[in-house]
């Protein structure tokens, strides 16, 4: 909490300086677009935004008939972005303050990041030398599966699927390139990354090799409205069919974490890190039309040695519909199988139904879901979730 108070104090000082300046503009945009500060010479800009998610989670064990629940602030995040020197140079900083964002299993409080909380989510500078081409430097989300590339603010369910939790590449530090090409009406996006391979905020020296990631997307009918290929529901109500197909591959050379960029660090009985080459293949598709959204994904991870690493295969499919402009229903099925007997993954399937009330789009919404978790070697669960999102 001391860190949070210090940060809020710093922001107060910054805002005071801006307010007392003689040559700057302050623009308060619409809900969800933040507050923008910019000097008259346009030498830089700063957009300040914040969002948080509250969550109620209840689980009913169907074997012993025990119900347990909890309530928490799942995400509390501060976002700063804008440009500096020239509009060709932009930046993004995102900080997370909830326990879920800084918890140990996500790399906080462990030896590999000096035992500190993991607060920095994004810290990236983007250079746009020519139209439709960018180079990114720093820490941010890798170009992996679509479900992970969709912000947690803009998902169609209370939570992402089991495929995403086990196979997403998450964030890492390195360099990325992004390019967009046109072939008639078809849009093709190419993305590539070279990163350290151990995930966000790791301070120890790289024990293995680097991670190499590539992704390509095909949009045969052109761009979606309001970047709808990176949101869950079809709130824009696409007037014509829109489709995006994505394929991604990641090679993590000498990975020491069970899922490459995430998961626990794997050690031998003697306490030495285990190095393993991981190959992750991801494919997805998103279709939207007049309020209907169809989303499917496939994931597979292989390794030289399955023992202790999260190798296996998963599938996910979801279907949603938005009535009017502010109410949606959705259903999802996902299943996961592991490779061999020594994979660290847990085999299970999930069946989820959700309802959403979009009071002000994704900036103020209420969502609820109920789902069955069907485990192969554990007790089955019914899971109930209620979630509220607020962003400005």
Secondary structure, 3 states (H helix, E strand, C coil): CHHHHHHHHHHHHHHHHHHHCCCEEEEECCCCCCEEEEECCCCEEEEEEEEEEEEEEEEEECCCCEEEEEEEEEEEEEEEEEEECCCCEEEEEEEECCHHHHCHHHCCCCHHHCCCCCCEEEEEEEEEEECCEEEEEEEEECCCCHHHHCCCCCCCCCCCCHHHHHHCCCEEEEEEEEEEEEECCEEEEEEEEEECCCCCCCCCCCCCCCEEEEEEEEECCCCCHHHHHHCCCCCCCCCCCEEEEEEEEEEEEEECECCCCCCCECECCCCCECCEEEEEEEEEEEEEECCEEEEEEEEEEEECCCCCCCCEEEEEEEEEEEECCCEEEEEEEEEEEECCCCCCCCCEEEEEEEEEEECCCCCEEEEEEEEEEEECCCCCEEEEEEEEEEEC
